Amino acid sequence: MRPRRSSGCVVRRLRARWLDEGERHHRLASHVVADDAGAASVLGVGVIGLLVGAMCALAPLGGVLAVHQRVQGAADSAALAAADIASGRVAGGVACEVAAAVAREAGSEVDHCALDGAIAEVRLSAEVFGFTVHAAARAGPPQVA
């Protein structure tokens, strides 16, 4: 007659297998956790890439704003030059032609030039990065009360 196996032997084998699987999962989990040593570097490179992309996207906007300031200054200068000629303070030609020459020197084009007595009104435009920038100015003698 054969000796009977006790159920304890099967339980011990199952328990040993369960412990082996648990230890294997623990090793895998600790390997994954221990292997994230470069995660912050990857995140940092990603953030830097996003910032560089945003700066490249916004750089043309800065150029447009700078050109707008330049065109506004040219409009002011052209209006003052036209008003000086229209008022007779400066002799030198036709007021709107002088305004156009001042605008050309500043890299702009005259869209509109009008005189109302000694008051000159000028509108200029310039193109930058596919955008058209407009500016207007009005100049004349001071009002005497």
C-alpha positions as CSV (number, residue, x, y, z in Angstrom):
1,M,0.0,0.0,0.0
2,R,1.1,3.5,-0.8
3,P,1.4,6.1,1.7
4,R,-1.1,8.9,1.3
5,R,0.1,12.3,0.5
6,S,-1.0,14.9,2.9
7,S,-2.8,17.9,1.6
8,G,-0.2,20.0,3.3
9,C,2.3,19.1,0.6
10,V,0.0,20.5,-2.1
11,V,-0.6,23.6,-0.1
12,R,3.1,24.1,0.4
13,R,3.7,23.8,-3.4
14,L,0.9,26.3,-4.2
15,R,2.1,28.6,-1.5
16,A,5.7,28.4,-2.9
17,R,4.4,29.1,-6.5
18,W,2.3,32.0,-5.2
19,L,5.4,33.5,-3.4
20,D,7.5,33.0,-6.5
21,E,4.9,34.8,-8.7
22,G,4.6,37.6,-6.1
23,E,8.4,38.0,-5.9
24,R,8.6,38.0,-9.7
25,H,5.9,40.8,-9.9
26,H,7.8,42.7,-7.2
27,R,11.0,42.4,-9.1
28,L,9.3,43.7,-12.3
29,A,7.7,46.6,-10.5
30,S,11.0,47.6,-8.8
31,H,12.7,47.3,-12.1
32,V,10.2,49.7,-13.7
33,V,10.4,52.2,-10.8
34,A,14.2,52.0,-10.7
35,D,14.5,52.5,-14.4
36,D,12.9,56.0,-14.6
37,A,16.2,57.7,-14.0
38,G,16.0,59.8,-17.2
39,A,12.3,60.8,-17.1
40,A,13.0,64.3,-15.8
41,S,15.4,64.9,-18.6
42,V,12.9,63.8,-21.2
43,L,10.3,66.1,-19.6
44,G,12.7,69.0,-19.5
45,V,13.6,68.6,-23.2
46,G,9.9,68.5,-24.0
47,V,9.2,71.7,-22.1
48,I,12.2,73.4,-23.8
49,G,10.9,72.3,-27.2
50,L,7.5,73.7,-26.5
51,L,9.0,77.1,-25.4
52,V,11.2,77.3,-28.5
53,G,8.2,76.5,-30.6
54,A,6.1,79.2,-29.0
55,M,8.9,81.7,-29.4
56,C,9.3,80.9,-33.1
57,A,5.5,81.2,-33.5
58,L,5.4,84.6,-31.8
59,A,8.6,86.1,-33.3
60,P,6.7,87.4,-36.4
61,L,4.2,89.2,-34.1
62,G,7.1,91.1,-32.5
63,G,8.3,92.0,-36.0
64,V,4.9,93.3,-37.0
65,L,4.6,95.4,-33.9
66,A,8.1,96.9,-34.5
67,V,7.2,97.8,-38.1
68,H,3.9,99.3,-36.9
69,Q,5.9,101.7,-34.6
70,R,8.2,102.6,-37.5
71,V,5.2,103.3,-39.8
72,Q,3.5,105.4,-37.2
73,G,6.7,107.5,-36.7
74,A,6.9,107.8,-40.5
75,A,3.3,109.0,-40.7
76,D,3.9,111.6,-38.0
77,S,7.0,112.9,-39.8
78,A,5.2,112.9,-43.2
79,A,2.2,114.8,-41.7
80,L,4.5,117.4,-40.1
81,A,6.5,117.9,-43.3
82,A,3.3,118.3,-45.3
83,A,1.8,120.7,-42.7
84,D,5.0,122.8,-42.7
85,I,4.8,123.2,-46.4
86,A,1.1,123.8,-46.4
87,S,1.4,126.5,-43.8
88,G,4.2,128.3,-45.7
89,R,6.7,127.9,-42.9
90,V,8.9,125.8,-45.2
91,A,9.3,126.3,-48.9
92,G,10.0,123.1,-50.8
93,G,7.4,121.9,-53.2
94,V,4.0,120.3,-53.0
95,A,3.0,119.1,-49.5
96,C,1.7,115.6,-50.4
97,E,4.8,115.0,-52.6
98,V,7.1,115.8,-49.7
99,A,5.0,113.6,-47.4
100,A,5.4,110.8,-50.0
101,A,9.2,111.3,-50.1
102,V,9.4,111.2,-46.3
103,A,7.3,108.0,-46.3
104,R,9.5,106.4,-48.9
105,E,12.6,107.2,-46.9
106,A,11.0,105.3,-43.9
107,G,10.1,102.3,-46.0
108,S,6.3,103.1,-46.2
109,E,3.8,104.0,-48.9
110,V,1.3,106.9,-48.8
111,D,-2.2,105.6,-49.0
112,H,-3.9,108.9,-48.5
113,C,-2.8,112.5,-48.2
114,A,-5.2,115.4,-47.8
115,L,-4.8,119.1,-46.9
116,D,-7.4,121.2,-45.2
117,G,-5.9,124.6,-45.2
118,A,-2.7,124.2,-43.2
119,I,-3.7,120.9,-41.6
120,A,-2.3,117.8,-43.3
121,E,-3.8,114.3,-42.9
122,V,-1.6,111.4,-44.0
123,R,-2.2,107.6,-44.0
124,L,0.7,105.2,-44.6
125,S,1.1,101.5,-45.0
126,A,3.9,98.9,-45.1
127,E,4.1,95.2,-45.6
128,V,5.8,92.8,-43.2
129,F,5.6,89.0,-43.1
130,G,2.6,89.0,-45.3
131,F,0.7,91.5,-43.1
132,T,-0.1,95.1,-44.1
133,V,0.4,97.6,-41.3
134,H,-1.4,100.9,-41.5
135,A,-0.8,104.2,-39.6
136,A,-2.4,107.6,-39.8
137,A,-1.3,111.0,-38.6
138,R,-2.6,114.6,-38.6
139,A,-0.6,117.7,-38.2
140,G,-1.0,121.5,-38.4
141,P,-0.3,124.7,-36.7
142,P,-1.3,125.0,-33.0
143,Q,-4.8,126.3,-32.3
144,V,-4.8,129.8,-31.0
145,A,-7.6,130.5,-28.6
